[in-house]
Amino acid sequence: MKFSEIAAQLDSFVQSSSLNTHPDRDPEIADLTALENATEGTLGHIQGQKYASFVETTAASALILPTDETLQTQATTRGIAWIATPDPRLFFARAIALFYQPYQPEPEIDPTAIVHPTAKIGKDVYIGPYVVIRAGVKIGDRACIHPQVVLYPHVEIGDRALLHSNCTIHERTRIGADCIIHSGAVIGGEGFGFVPTDRGWYKMQQSGRVILEDGVEVGTNSTIDRPSVGETRIGRNTKIDNLVQIGHGSTIGQNCAIAGQVGMAGGVKVGNGVILAGQVGIADHIEIGDRAIATAKAGVHHNIPSGNVVTGIPAIPHQLFIKASAIFKRLPEMHKTLRQLRKTR
């Protein structure tokens, strides 16, 4: 489509007065691209001064820019059409949605699917080949369940939920509207509950359930365990990456982002708007306050107050970690000095 059409539709998303387009050019845009791979007829984006050099080298016909007059002048000088916004990455995501929509099969129930007669299926639902739906399952309107998904008894799936191939949803799990569960994920599997005895480990039955509120997304091969009693709950609009383990009885708030390989023990409480970077490990029954951040590989063994940023193993306040790291690099020099001082005593 013409760049002016894209700009008009992007502007309608936020109704922002800070948007501008190049006055002299209105190129045809056929694709979106990373700047280093851009060709004529493509649209790219610049997030800030860190990527400013790409404005001078990119072959893209149009750019989404930040509200930076220097970058806008550079683009204009090169004859590149542009649109400016305080959040270029968000606008680029919106632009992708104009060009690409994920595969959405037409509503049907494949004849190879096994659907228990007590299951309740909503309107315009797609159920793919070799799906297994057990007794008492409820599926909302316009849900999409791809091939070889297994729904254990009394699972509830909300409207417009999307379950990708080969995910497994265990008994009594409730998945809200507009949730997305990616391939290989296991929701509601048994928590790791064993009681030590003089004869070994006694298995504690996991009678609880998992609840995903509306808009939750769970990545490929992630697991969310049910507890022995009560529930494991994931708050509205929280996004969970691939290969994440969420232990039994944990509670995660709304609008959190949990990156790949995070491991969370049982009974953890996470507030709203929390960010857990890759490979963060959290000990059992830890509490993490609203808007806190744990940076990559942090080992969290103590509660984190709201708004705090922690780093390291064990996790400590980020600024303290930076200071400690600077000292750590000087340890060989300090050790040498200490040895010399000892010799002079």
N, C-alpha and C positions, 0 to 999 in steps of 0.2 A: 504494500500500500504506500501511498505518498507519505512523506515525512510529516506534512502538515496534518494529515489524518491521525497519525500516531500521536502527535503533540496534542491535538484536540482531545483525544480520548484519555490521554494521561492527565491532562489538565482537569478533566471532569472527575477524576478520582479524588482530588484534593481541593479543587477550586482555589488554587493558589495564585496570587497576583505576581509571584516572583518568577513565573515562567515566561521565557522569551524564545522565539525562533529566529533563525537566520533570515534576514529580509530578502535576500537575493536568490536563494536556492531552495528547491523543493524536490529533493531526489526521490526516486523510487527505492523503497527499502524491501528487500526480498528475504533478509535473514538477520538474525542477531548473532553477535560474535564476541569472543575475547579479543582485546585490542591487538595482541601480538599476532593473531591469525586473521585480522580483518582484511577484507577485500572491498572493492567498489560495490555499492549496493547493500552494504551491511550497516547495522547500528551497534555502537558500543557505548561503554560508559566509563567515566573517570570519577573515582571516589574522592580524590583530594590531591593536594600538592605532591604526595608521595608518588603519584603516577603521572605527574604533569608532563614528563618527557614524551609520553605516548602521543600527546596532542601534536607534537612536531613530526612524528614518524608514522602514525597510523594511516592505513589506506581506507579506513571506514568513511562512508559518505555522510554519516551523521553521528553525533555524540550526545549523550546525556551528561551534563556537566554540573558541578556544584555551583553555588552562587559565589563565584570567584571571578572578578572582572578580568584578571590577568589571563586566566585560562580561556575565558570567553573571547577576549581580543585575539589570542593566538589562534583559536579555531576559526574566527572570522577572517583573519589574515590568510589562512590556508584555504579558505573557501569551503569549510566544512559546516554543514547545517548543525544547529545545536539547540538543545532545550536545557534550561537551568532550573535546578531545584535544590532545596536544602538536603534532600536525601536521595542521591543518584542511584544507590543500590536498590532502594524500594521501587523507584520508577523503572529501573531495568527489569526487575521482577514482574512489574505490571506489564511492561512491553512484551516480555516473553509470553505472558498469558494471552496477548493479542494474536500471537503467531502459532502457539502450540497449546493443545489440550490433550491430556492423557487419554489413552484408549478407554472407551466406555462402551461395553457391549450392549446390545439391545436386550430389553427384559425378556427372560425366558427361564424355564427350569429344564436343564439338560436331562434327557431320559436316563442317563447313567447315574444321576445323583440319587442318593438314598435319603429320603425325607420321611421321618416318622409321621404317622397320621395325626398325632396330637400337636405337631408343630404348627404355629400360626405364622403365615407368610403375608406380608403387606402387599401393597400395590406396586406394580412396575419393578419388581425385584428380578435381578439376574442371579441365577445359581448355576455355576459351571459344572463341567464334567467331573464325576467321581467325588463330588462334595458329599459329606456325611453329616446329616442333621438329626440329632437324637430327640428323645421325648421331651415335650414341654418347651421347646425352643420358641422364642418370639423374634421375628425379624420385621423391622419397620419398613416403611414405604421407600422405594427407589434405592434400597441397599444393593450393593454389588459384591457377590461372593465368588471369587475366582476358583479355578479347578483345585480339587484335592484339599480343600479346607475341611477341618473337622470341628463341629460344634457339639460339645458334650451336653448332657441333659440340663434343661432349664437355663440355658444361656439366653440373654436378651441383647439384641442388636438394634441400635437406634436408626432412625431415618437417615438415608443417604450415607450410611457407613460403608467403607470400602475395605474389604478383606482380601489381601493378595494371596496367591497360590501358596499352599502348604503351610499356612499358619494354623495353629491349634488353639482353640478357646475352651478351657476346662469348665467343669460344672459350676453353675450358678453365677458365672461371670456376667457383669452388666457393662455393655459398651454403649456409650452415648451417641447422640446424633453427630454426623459429620466426622466421626473418628476414622483414622486410616491405620490399618495394621499391615505391616509389610511381611514379605515372605519369610517363613521360618520362625517368626515370633511365636512365643508360647505365653499365653495370658491365663493366669489362674492355676498354674501348675502347683504342686505341693511345695509348701515352704520347707526349709531344712530344719525339721523339728525332731530331735532325738534327746531322750533323757538318759543320763548315765546311770547304770546299775552295776552291782557286783558281778552280773552275768553278761555285761556288755551294754549296748545301746538299745533302749526301748523306744520304738517308733511312736511318736505322738501324732495321731490322726489330725489332718488339717481340714477342719470343718468350716472354715471361713470362706470368704469370697473376695474377688477383685472387682472394683468399680472404676471404670474410666468415664470421667465426665465428658461433656460435649467438646468436640474439636481436638481431642487428644490424638497425637500421631506417635506410633511406636515403630522403630526401625527394624531392619532385617536382623533376625536371630537374637533379638532381645527377649528377656524373660521378666515377667512380673508375677511373683509368687503370692498365693493365698496363705493366710495365717491359720493357726490352730482354731482360733475363735475370732469373731469380729471381721474386719475387712482391711484390705490394702486399697488405698484410694489415690487416684491420680487426678489432679484438679483440671479444670476447664482450660483448654487451649495450651496445655503443656506439650512440649515437643521432645521426644526421646529418640536418640540416635541409634545406630546399629550396635549390637554386641554389648548392651547394657543389662546389668543384673540389678533388679530392685527386690529387696528382701521382704519377707512376709510381715504383714502388719505395719508397713511404712505408709506414711501420708505425705503426698507431695502437693503443693499448692497450685494456684493458677499461673499460667503464663511463664512457666519455668522452661529452661533450655538445658538439656542433659546430653552431653557429648559422648562419643563412642568410648566403650570400655570402662565406663563408670561402674563401680561395684558398690552396692549399698546393702549393708547388713539389715537385719530385722529391726522393726520398731523405730526407724528413723523418721523424724518430722522435719519437713522442708517447707518453708514459707512460700509466699507469692513472689514471682519475678526473680527467682534464684537462678544463677548460672553455674553449672558444674562442668568444667572443661574436661578434656579427654583424660581418661585413666585416673580420675579422682577416686579414692577409696574412703568409705565412711563407715566407722565402727557402729555397733548396734546402739540404738536408743539415743543417738545424737540428735540435737535440735539445731536447725539452721534458720536464722531469721530472714525476714523479707528482704529481697534485693541484694542478698549477700552473694559473693563470688568466690569460688574455689578454683584457683588456676590449675593448669595441667599437672597431673600426677600428685596433687596434694593429698596427704594422708590425714584425714580429719578424725581426731580422737577426742576433741573437746567441742562444746557448743560454740556456734558462731553467731554473734549478735547481728541484728539487722544492719544492712548496709556495709558490713565489713568485707574486706578482700583478704584472703589468706593464701599462702604459698608454702610449699615444702613438706618434708616428712620428718617429724610430725608438722602439721600445718601451723604456721605462726602468721601474725600480721604481715602483709606484703611488704610494706616499707621497712619493717625490721629485717625481713628476709634479704632485701636488697643490700642493706647495710652489712649484714652478716656475710653475704656473698663476697662483698668487697674485701672484707677482712680475711675470708677463707683463701682468696687468691694470694694474699700476702703471707700466709702461714710459713712457707719455706724460708722466706726472708726473715720473718720474725724468729723462727726457730734458730736460724744461723746467728742472729743477733744475741739470742738468749745464751747460746753455747759460748759465744765470745765473752759475754758478761761473766759467765761462770768461771771461765779461765782466768779472768783478771781479779777474781775475789781472793 
